[in-house]
Amino acid sequence: MTLTLCPDAQPNFLNLFDVAIAPAFLFYAYIPILILSIIFGIVVWQKRKEVVYAKYFTYISFAFAAWIFLILFQWIAADVEVVYLAWQLLVIPEILIYIFSIYFCYSFLFIKEVPTWCNYIFLIIYTGILLLVPTTLNISYFNLSNCEGVVGRLWDIIYILELVILLIIPVIVIEKFIKSSTRKEKFLSILLPIGVLLFLGFFWASNYFAELSKTYEINLWGPLGMVVFLLILMYLIVQFRAFNIKLIATQAFLVILIILIGSQLFFVTTDINRILIGITLILTVISGLLLVKSVKREIEQREKIEKLAGELKIANEGQANLIHIINHQIKGYMTKARLVFDALLTDKDYGPVSESAQHLVKEGYDSVTEGVNFVTDFLNASNIEKGTYKYEMQSLDMRELVQGVAEKQRETAEDKGLSFKLQIEEGNYNTRGDKTQLEQAIRNLIDNSIRYTPKGEVKIQMSRLRQGFDGQAKDGDKILFKIEDTGVGISSELKSKLFTKGGRDKDSLKVNINSTGFGLSFVKEVAEAHKGRVWVESAGTGRGSTFFMELPVNS
């Protein structure tokens, strides 16, 4: 086949291209961006089903790659007909870049397709442009002397249309920004369109002023706006996973470095420079692969953490549902059963319970009471831990509160054969607190000592203390509640976790089969909510324990 060569063309590459005639910067600016656009387009294309806007980014990438191909053919193709065809077809991908950019911005910001009427408008516009492609309105004539086309009046319309699209994008951004409710949404509604506008604006300016001045070297700077656009996309991918692509940002960064370093081979003319660039290229590839491997490992770890977080969220939701069921159903059933047993034991309207049945009824009452207390401890601990419990603070007398709770617990202690003593020193025991929760906390402390004391005594004391400058406690502005028992004692290992949720050791159930591990954690939360504290002292296993609760005085 005989080629009609451009006057200044000397095919030196595949007998079709003259790579010597083009500026060296052409390869440095266009080829890396061309490869990068194709890589991004292909990778995102694979993910197109996951997000609505991914396909439009792919369309932009492919249209931009087609535009670069045609520009390259204009510069380096040796055959006149090929160059002329490249000039004629250039408008086809160029206008698509702008149209798809609007679609991309809208679908990214609103996560939906553009309105149908927009499709009809752009379809009519694009169809009209296609019909004019083979006419002189597109390319008026072809200058054989310098192998360049002379654009027609269609390009005036193209440049105006591109400017209109550049103005439409900010309107879309403003609408989204106003509707955004979170800082992240507002940030994304600005950042990505900025990248698109920089890309299109730089692209438009280089094309327009190159055509206006007939200095087509200006075109070489236009595609550099795509680099800014891609860098912003990389940031979105890493920070917000805009396309749910795991390693694309790091891999693309590596590709950019390799291409930019490798493309310098078009500039250098000495062997020493080629060797230095080659060594740099090899080191970049090695370090880049190590970087990709490291990022991959980090992503896998992050995915594991996110998976565990998701599972934890599901577990927490399940726990919340369980607590709701316990609070509204199980507790209700048990409370009703307790009232039934209590009525049988105390209400004369039902007649006397036979002597042989009294023991069973009493045992049923005690068992259900244990169950109600267990559920109450569990629910209180869970609500306080979640921060959902609201304390109703009021002035109250701790002397009356402790006496009332202690007298109710006395029968339990004496039924177990324990000596039960209550000693309250004279003084003012007024404080400010939630009566219900303080009663529950005191009951838990007393009940704990009774349960873990097989024999001996439980001794309750309450006094007033004041902290002096020497650090010693003196009579005054603190209420000290103290329970001393001769029970199983506390090991040093158990002390550290005794007041935590579920805090009990392996031997707890041997002594108390109803141990929940929630009772004392509840006491701690209540004490701290009342600006007090609770602690325990014990000489060790089998040597008894002494529990303390300290509360402020409301003078």
C-alpha positions as CSV (number, residue, x, y, z in Angstrom):
1,M,0.0,0.0,0.0
2,T,1.4,3.4,-1.0
3,L,1.2,6.1,1.6
4,T,0.8,9.8,0.9
5,L,3.2,11.2,3.4
6,C,3.1,14.6,5.0
7,P,5.8,16.8,3.5
8,D,8.0,16.9,6.7
9,A,7.3,13.2,7.7
10,Q,9.9,10.5,7.7
11,P,8.3,7.2,9.0
12,N,10.8,5.9,11.5
13,F,8.5,3.8,13.7
14,L,6.6,0.8,12.2
15,N,6.8,2.7,8.9
16,L,3.7,4.5,9.9
17,F,4.8,7.1,12.4
18,D,7.4,9.8,12.7
19,V,8.2,10.1,16.4
20,A,11.1,12.5,15.7
21,I,8.9,15.4,14.4
22,A,6.8,15.7,17.6
23,P,8.0,17.6,20.7
24,A,9.6,15.4,23.3
25,F,7.1,16.7,25.9
26,L,4.3,15.2,23.9
27,F,5.3,11.7,25.0
28,Y,6.0,12.8,28.6
29,A,2.6,14.5,28.9
30,Y,0.3,12.3,26.9
31,I,1.5,8.7,27.1
32,P,1.7,8.4,30.9
33,I,-1.8,10.0,31.2
34,L,-3.1,7.9,28.4
35,I,-2.0,4.7,30.1
36,L,-3.2,5.9,33.5
37,S,-6.6,6.8,32.2
38,I,-7.0,3.4,30.6
39,I,-5.9,1.6,33.8
40,F,-8.4,3.6,35.9
41,G,-11.1,3.1,33.3
42,I,-10.7,-0.7,33.2
43,V,-10.5,-1.2,36.9
44,V,-13.5,1.0,37.6
45,W,-15.4,-0.7,34.8
46,Q,-15.0,-4.0,36.7
47,K,-16.7,-2.3,39.6
48,R,-19.4,-0.5,37.6
49,K,-22.3,-2.6,39.0
50,E,-21.6,-1.5,42.6
51,V,-22.1,2.2,42.2
52,V,-24.1,4.2,39.7
53,Y,-21.4,6.8,39.0
54,A,-18.5,4.4,38.3
55,K,-19.6,3.7,34.7
56,Y,-19.5,7.4,33.9
57,F,-16.0,7.7,35.2
58,T,-15.1,4.8,32.9
59,Y,-16.8,6.5,30.0
60,I,-14.8,9.7,30.7
61,S,-11.5,7.7,30.9
62,F,-12.2,5.9,27.6
63,A,-13.3,9.1,25.8
64,F,-10.2,10.9,27.1
65,A,-8.0,8.0,26.0
66,A,-9.6,8.2,22.5
67,W,-9.0,12.0,22.4
68,I,-5.3,11.5,23.3
69,F,-4.9,8.8,20.6
70,L,-6.3,11.1,18.0
71,I,-4.0,14.0,19.1
72,L,-1.0,11.6,18.9
73,F,-2.0,10.6,15.4
74,Q,-2.2,14.3,14.5
75,W,1.3,14.8,15.6
76,I,3.2,11.6,14.6
77,A,1.2,9.9,11.9
78,A,3.1,10.0,8.6
79,D,0.1,9.4,6.2
80,V,-1.9,12.5,5.2
81,E,-5.2,10.7,5.2
82,V,-4.6,9.3,8.7
83,V,-3.8,12.8,10.0
84,Y,-6.8,14.3,8.3
85,L,-9.1,11.6,9.7
86,A,-7.7,12.3,13.2
87,W,-8.6,16.0,12.8
88,Q,-12.1,15.2,11.7
89,L,-12.9,12.6,14.5
90,L,-11.4,14.7,17.4
91,V,-14.8,16.4,18.2
92,I,-16.5,13.0,18.8
93,P,-14.6,12.1,22.0
94,E,-14.0,15.7,23.1
95,I,-17.6,16.6,23.6
96,L,-18.3,13.2,25.2
97,I,-15.7,14.0,27.9
98,Y,-17.8,17.0,28.9
99,I,-21.2,15.3,28.7
100,F,-20.0,12.3,30.8
101,S,-18.4,14.7,33.3
102,I,-21.9,16.2,34.1
103,Y,-23.3,12.7,34.4
104,F,-20.5,11.7,36.6
105,C,-20.8,14.7,39.0
106,Y,-24.6,14.4,39.3
107,S,-24.6,10.6,39.9
108,F,-21.7,10.8,42.4
109,L,-23.3,13.6,44.4
110,F,-26.9,12.3,44.4
111,I,-26.2,8.6,44.0
112,K,-28.7,8.3,41.2
113,E,-29.1,8.6,37.4
114,V,-29.6,12.0,35.8
115,P,-33.2,12.9,34.9
116,T,-34.5,11.5,31.7
117,W,-35.0,14.9,30.1
118,C,-31.3,15.5,30.4
119,N,-30.7,12.3,28.3
120,Y,-32.9,13.6,25.5
121,I,-31.3,17.1,25.5
122,F,-27.7,15.7,25.3
123,L,-28.8,13.0,22.8
124,I,-30.2,15.7,20.4
125,I,-27.0,17.9,20.8
126,Y,-24.7,15.0,20.3
127,T,-26.6,13.7,17.3
128,G,-26.4,17.1,15.7
129,I,-22.7,17.2,16.2
130,L,-22.2,13.7,14.7
131,L,-24.1,14.8,11.6
132,L,-21.8,17.7,11.1
133,V,-18.5,15.7,11.6
134,P,-18.0,14.9,7.9
135,T,-18.8,18.5,6.8
136,T,-16.7,21.6,6.3
137,L,-18.3,23.1,9.4
138,N,-16.1,20.7,11.4
139,I,-12.8,20.9,9.4
140,S,-13.0,23.7,6.7
141,Y,-10.0,22.3,4.8
142,F,-6.7,20.5,5.3
143,N,-3.4,22.3,4.8
144,L,-1.1,19.9,3.1
145,S,1.9,22.1,3.4
146,N,2.1,21.6,7.2
147,C,-0.3,18.6,7.5
148,E,-2.8,20.4,9.7
149,G,-6.5,20.9,9.6
150,V,-8.3,24.2,9.8
151,V,-11.4,24.0,12.1
152,G,-14.8,25.3,11.0
153,R,-17.6,27.2,12.7
154,L,-18.8,24.0,14.5
155,W,-15.9,24.4,16.9
156,D,-17.1,27.8,18.0
157,I,-20.3,26.1,19.1
158,I,-18.3,23.3,20.7
159,Y,-16.3,25.7,22.8
160,I,-19.4,27.6,23.9
161,L,-21.2,24.3,24.8
162,E,-18.2,23.2,26.8
163,L,-18.3,26.5,28.8
164,V,-22.0,26.0,29.5
165,I,-21.2,22.6,30.9
166,L,-18.5,24.1,33.0
167,L,-21.1,26.5,34.5
168,I,-23.7,23.8,35.0
169,I,-21.4,21.7,37.3
170,P,-21.2,24.4,40.0
171,V,-24.9,24.7,40.0
172,I,-25.2,20.9,40.7
173,V,-22.6,21.3,43.5
174,I,-24.4,24.2,45.2
175,E,-27.7,22.2,45.2
176,K,-26.0,19.2,46.8
177,F,-24.1,21.3,49.3
178,I,-27.3,22.9,50.5
179,K,-29.0,19.5,50.9
180,S,-26.0,17.9,52.7
181,S,-26.5,17.3,56.4
182,T,-23.0,16.1,57.4
183,R,-19.6,17.6,57.2
184,K,-18.4,14.6,55.2
185,E,-21.1,15.0,52.6
186,K,-20.4,18.8,52.2
187,F,-16.7,18.0,51.8
188,L,-17.3,15.4,49.1
189,S,-19.8,17.7,47.3
190,I,-17.0,20.3,46.9
191,L,-13.8,18.2,46.5
192,L,-14.7,15.9,43.6
193,P,-16.3,18.7,41.5
194,I,-13.2,20.8,42.0
195,G,-11.2,18.0,40.5
196,V,-13.6,17.8,37.5
197,L,-13.6,21.5,37.0
198,L,-9.8,21.8,37.1
199,F,-9.6,19.0,34.6
200,L,-12.2,20.4,32.2
201,G,-11.1,24.0,32.7
202,F,-7.5,23.3,32.0
203,F,-8.5,21.1,29.1
204,W,-10.8,23.8,27.6
205,A,-8.3,26.6,28.0
206,S,-5.4,24.7,26.3
207,N,-7.6,23.7,23.4
208,Y,-9.2,27.0,22.9
209,F,-6.1,29.2,23.1
210,A,-4.1,26.7,21.0
211,E,-6.7,27.0,18.3
212,L,-7.0,30.8,18.7
213,S,-3.2,31.3,18.4
214,K,-2.6,28.4,16.1
215,T,0.2,27.4,18.5
216,Y,-0.8,23.7,18.9
217,E,2.0,23.1,21.4
218,I,-0.3,24.7,24.0
219,N,-2.4,21.5,23.6
220,L,0.3,19.5,25.3
221,W,-0.5,21.1,28.6
222,G,-4.2,20.3,28.5
223,P,-4.2,16.7,29.6
224,L,-2.2,17.6,32.8
225,G,-5.5,18.6,34.3
226,M,-6.5,15.0,34.2
227,V,-3.6,14.2,36.6
228,V,-5.2,16.6,39.2
229,F,-8.5,14.9,38.7
230,L,-7.0,11.4,39.1
231,L,-5.1,12.5,42.2
232,I,-8.3,13.7,43.8
233,L,-9.9,10.4,42.9
234,M,-7.1,8.5,44.5
235,Y,-7.6,10.5,47.7
236,L,-11.4,9.7,47.6
237,I,-10.6,6.1,47.0
238,V,-8.2,5.9,50.0
239,Q,-10.2,8.1,52.4
240,F,-13.8,7.3,51.5
241,R,-13.6,4.2,49.2
242,A,-15.4,6.1,46.5
243,F,-15.2,3.1,44.1
244,N,-14.6,0.3,46.6
245,I,-11.3,-0.4,44.9
246,K,-8.8,-1.7,47.3
247,L,-5.3,-1.1,45.9
248,I,-6.0,1.0,42.8
249,A,-4.7,4.2,44.4
250,T,-1.3,2.8,45.4
251,Q,-0.9,0.8,42.2
252,A,-1.8,3.8,40.1
253,F,0.7,5.9,42.0
254,L,3.4,3.3,41.2
255,V,2.4,3.2,37.5
256,I,2.6,7.0,37.4
257,L,6.1,7.0,38.8
258,I,7.3,4.2,36.5
259,I,5.8,5.9,33.4
260,L,7.1,9.4,34.3
261,I,10.6,8.0,34.9
262,G,10.6,5.8,31.9
263,S,9.3,8.5,29.6
264,Q,12.4,10.5,30.4
265,L,14.2,8.1,28.0
266,F,12.7,10.2,25.2
267,F,14.7,13.2,26.3
268,V,18.1,11.9,27.2
269,T,20.8,11.5,24.5
270,T,23.8,10.1,26.5
271,D,24.4,6.6,27.6
272,I,25.2,7.6,31.2
273,N,21.8,9.3,31.5
274,R,20.1,6.2,30.2
275,I,22.0,4.0,32.7
276,L,21.0,6.3,35.6
277,I,17.4,6.5,34.5
278,G,17.4,2.7,34.1
279,I,18.8,2.2,37.6
280,T,16.2,4.6,39.0
281,L,13.4,2.8,37.2
282,I,14.5,-0.6,38.6
283,L,14.7,0.8,42.2
284,T,11.3,2.4,41.8
285,V,9.7,-0.8,40.6
286,I,11.2,-2.8,43.5
287,S,10.3,-0.2,46.2
288,G,6.8,0.2,44.6
289,L,6.1,-3.5,44.7
290,L,7.1,-3.5,48.4
291,L,4.8,-0.6,49.0
292,V,1.9,-2.3,47.3
293,K,2.5,-5.4,49.3
294,S,2.5,-3.3,52.5
295,V,-0.7,-1.4,51.6
296,K,-2.4,-4.7,50.7
297,R,-1.5,-6.1,54.1
298,E,-2.8,-3.0,55.8
299,I,-6.1,-3.1,53.8
300,E,-6.6,-6.8,54.8
301,Q,-6.1,-5.9,58.5
302,R,-8.5,-3.0,58.2
303,E,-11.1,-5.2,56.6
304,K,-10.7,-7.7,59.4
305,I,-11.2,-4.9,61.9
306,E,-14.3,-3.7,60.1
307,K,-15.7,-7.2,59.8
308,L,-15.2,-7.6,63.6
309,A,-16.8,-4.2,64.2
310,G,-19.8,-5.3,62.1
311,E,-20.1,-8.5,64.0
312,L,-19.8,-6.6,67.3
313,K,-22.6,-4.2,66.1
314,I,-24.8,-7.2,65.3
315,A,-24.0,-8.7,68.7
316,N,-24.7,-5.4,70.5
317,E,-28.0,-5.2,68.7
318,G,-28.8,-8.8,69.7
319,Q,-27.9,-7.9,73.3
320,A,-30.1,-4.8,73.2
321,N,-33.0,-7.0,72.0
322,L,-32.3,-9.5,74.7
323,I,-32.3,-6.9,77.4
324,H,-35.5,-5.5,76.0
325,I,-37.1,-8.9,76.3
326,I,-35.7,-9.5,79.8
327,N,-36.9,-6.1,81.0
328,H,-40.5,-6.2,79.5
329,Q,-41.4,-9.9,79.5
330,I,-39.2,-12.1,81.7
331,K,-39.0,-9.7,84.6
332,G,-42.8,-9.1,84.3
333,Y,-43.5,-12.9,84.5
334,M,-41.2,-13.4,87.5
335,T,-42.6,-10.4,89.3
336,K,-46.2,-11.7,88.9
337,A,-45.1,-15.1,90.1
338,R,-43.5,-13.5,93.2
339,L,-46.7,-11.6,94.0
340,V,-48.6,-14.9,93.7
341,F,-46.4,-16.6,96.2
342,D,-46.4,-13.6,98.5
343,A,-50.3,-13.5,98.4
344,L,-50.4,-17.2,99.3
345,L,-48.2,-16.6,102.3
346,T,-49.6,-13.4,103.7
347,D,-53.2,-12.8,102.3
348,K,-55.8,-14.3,104.5
349,D,-58.5,-14.1,101.8
350,Y,-57.0,-17.2,100.1
351,G,-57.2,-19.2,103.4
352,P,-54.3,-20.7,105.3
353,V,-51.6,-22.6,103.5
354,S,-51.3,-26.1,104.9
355,E,-48.3,-26.7,107.0
356,S,-46.8,-29.3,104.6
357,A,-47.2,-26.8,101.7
358,Q,-45.8,-23.7,103.5
359,H,-42.2,-24.9,103.0
360,L,-42.7,-25.3,99.2
361,V,-44.5,-22.0,98.9
362,K,-41.8,-20.2,100.9
363,E,-39.1,-21.8,98.8
364,G,-40.9,-20.8,95.6
365,Y,-41.2,-17.2,96.9
366,D,-37.5,-17.1,97.7
367,S,-36.5,-18.6,94.4
368,V,-38.6,-16.2,92.4
369,T,-37.2,-13.3,94.5
370,E,-33.7,-14.5,93.6
371,G,-34.7,-14.4,90.0
372,V,-36.1,-10.9,90.2
373,N,-33.0,-9.7,92.0
374,F,-30.8,-11.3,89.3
375,V,-32.7,-9.7,86.4
376,T,-32.7,-6.3,88.3
377,D,-28.9,-6.5,88.8
378,F,-28.4,-7.4,85.1
379,L,-30.6,-4.7,83.8
380,N,-29.3,-2.0,86.1
381,A,-25.7,-2.9,85.2
382,S,-26.4,-2.9,81.5
383,N,-28.3,0.4,81.6
384,I,-25.7,2.2,83.6
385,E,-22.9,0.9,81.4
386,K,-24.7,2.2,78.3
387,G,-25.3,5.5,80.0
388,T,-29.0,5.3,79.5
389,Y,-30.0,5.4,83.2
390,K,-31.1,8.7,84.6
391,Y,-30.7,9.2,88.4
392,E,-33.4,11.1,90.2
393,M,-31.5,13.0,92.8
394,Q,-33.2,14.1,96.0
395,S,-32.4,14.7,99.7
396,L,-32.5,11.6,101.8
397,D,-31.4,10.2,105.1
398,M,-28.9,7.3,104.7
399,R,-29.5,6.2,108.3
400,E,-33.2,5.4,107.5
401,L,-32.3,3.9,104.1
402,V,-29.6,1.5,105.6
403,Q,-31.8,0.5,108.5
404,G,-34.7,-0.3,106.2
405,V,-32.6,-2.4,103.9
406,A,-30.7,-4.1,106.7
407,E,-33.8,-5.2,108.5
408,K,-35.1,-6.8,105.3
409,Q,-31.8,-8.7,105.0
410,R,-31.6,-9.7,108.6
411,E,-34.1,-12.6,108.2
412,T,-32.0,-14.1,105.3
413,A,-28.8,-13.9,107.4
414,E,-30.4,-15.5,110.5
415,D,-32.1,-18.2,108.4
416,K,-28.5,-19.1,107.3
417,G,-27.4,-19.2,111.0
418,L,-25.3,-16.1,110.8
419,S,-24.9,-13.4,113.4
420,F,-26.2,-10.2,112.0
421,K,-25.3,-6.8,113.6
422,L,-26.1,-3.3,112.7
423,Q,-24.3,-0.3,114.3
424,I,-24.8,3.3,113.3
425,E,-23.0,6.1,115.1
426,E,-24.7,9.3,116.0
427,G,-24.6,12.1,113.4
428,N,-26.1,13.6,110.4
429,Y,-26.4,11.2,107.5
430,N,-28.3,13.4,105.0
431,T,-27.1,13.1,101.5
432,R,-28.4,13.7,98.0
433,G,-29.0,10.8,95.7
434,D,-31.3,8.4,94.0
435,K,-33.1,6.5,96.7
436,T,-34.0,3.5,94.6
437,Q,-30.5,2.9,93.3
438,L,-28.8,3.5,96.6
439,E,-31.2,1.0,98.3
440,Q,-30.3,-1.5,95.6
441,A,-26.6,-0.8,96.0
442,I,-26.7,-1.3,99.8
443,R,-28.8,-4.4,99.4
444,N,-26.3,-5.8,97.0
445,L,-23.4,-5.2,99.4
446,I,-25.2,-6.8,102.3
447,D,-26.6,-9.7,100.2
448,N,-23.1,-10.3,98.9
449,S,-21.6,-10.7,102.4
450,I,-24.4,-13.0,103.5
451,R,-24.1,-15.2,100.5
452,Y,-20.3,-15.6,100.7
453,T,-20.3,-16.2,104.5
454,P,-21.0,-19.9,105.2
455,K,-20.7,-19.3,109.0
456,G,-19.9,-16.6,111.5
457,E,-21.2,-13.1,111.3
458,V,-22.0,-10.1,109.1
459,K,-21.4,-6.8,110.8
460,I,-22.7,-3.5,109.4
461,Q,-21.4,-0.2,110.5
462,M,-22.0,3.4,109.4
463,S,-20.2,6.5,110.6
464,R,-19.1,10.0,109.6
465,L,-15.6,10.7,108.3
466,R,-13.6,13.8,107.2
467,Q,-10.4,13.8,105.3
468,G,-7.7,15.9,107.1
469,F,-4.7,17.6,105.7
470,D,-2.5,14.7,106.8
471,G,-4.6,12.3,104.7
472,Q,-6.2,10.7,107.7
473,A,-10.0,10.2,108.0
474,K,-11.6,12.4,110.7
475,D,-15.2,13.0,111.9
476,G,-17.0,15.2,109.4
477,D,-18.1,15.5,105.8
478,K,-18.2,11.8,104.5
479,I,-20.6,9.0,105.2
480,L,-18.8,5.7,105.5
481,F,-20.8,2.5,105.1
482,K,-18.9,-0.6,106.1
483,I,-19.8,-4.3,106.0
484,E,-17.4,-6.8,107.7
485,D,-17.9,-10.6,107.3
486,T,-16.2,-13.8,108.2
487,G,-16.8,-15.3,104.8
488,V,-14.6,-16.9,102.1
489,G,-12.4,-13.8,101.6
490,I,-11.1,-12.5,98.4
491,S,-7.9,-13.5,96.6
492,S,-5.5,-10.9,95.2
493,E,-6.4,-12.1,91.7
494,L,-10.1,-11.4,92.2
495,K,-9.7,-8.0,93.8
496,S,-8.7,-6.3,90.5
497,K,-11.9,-7.5,88.7
498,L,-14.4,-7.7,91.6
499,F,-16.2,-4.4,90.8
500,T,-16.2,-5.0,87.0
501,K,-19.1,-6.4,84.9
502,G,-19.1,-10.1,85.3
503,G,-16.3,-9.8,87.8
504,R,-16.1,-13.1,89.7
505,D,-13.6,-16.0,89.9
506,K,-14.0,-19.7,89.1
507,D,-14.9,-20.6,92.7
508,S,-17.8,-18.1,93.1
509,L,-20.4,-20.5,91.8
510,K,-19.3,-23.2,94.3
511,V,-20.3,-20.9,97.1
512,N,-23.2,-19.0,95.5
513,I,-24.9,-20.8,92.6
514,N,-26.8,-17.6,91.9
515,S,-23.7,-15.4,91.4
516,T,-24.2,-13.0,88.4
517,G,-21.0,-11.0,88.5
518,F,-23.2,-7.9,87.9
519,G,-24.1,-6.9,91.5
520,L,-20.9,-5.3,92.6
521,S,-20.2,-3.6,89.3
522,F,-23.6,-2.0,89.7
523,V,-22.6,-0.8,93.2
524,K,-19.5,0.8,91.8
525,E,-21.4,2.7,89.1
526,V,-24.0,3.9,91.6
527,A,-21.3,5.1,94.1
528,E,-19.4,7.0,91.5
529,A,-22.6,8.5,90.1
530,H,-23.1,9.9,93.6
531,K,-19.5,11.3,93.7
532,G,-18.5,8.6,96.1
533,R,-16.4,5.4,95.9
534,V,-16.5,1.7,96.9
535,W,-13.7,-0.7,97.7
536,V,-12.9,-3.9,99.5
537,E,-10.2,-5.1,101.9
538,S,-9.4,-8.8,102.6
539,A,-6.5,-10.7,104.1
540,G,-7.0,-13.4,101.6
541,T,-9.0,-16.5,100.8
542,G,-10.8,-17.9,103.8
543,R,-10.1,-14.9,106.0
544,G,-13.2,-12.7,105.5
545,S,-13.8,-9.4,103.7
546,T,-14.7,-5.9,104.5
547,F,-16.6,-3.7,102.0
548,F,-16.6,0.0,102.2
549,M,-18.9,2.6,100.5
550,E,-18.1,6.3,100.9
551,L,-20.7,9.0,100.1
552,P,-20.6,12.8,100.5
553,V,-22.8,14.5,103.2
554,N,-25.5,17.0,102.1
555,S,-25.1,19.5,104.9
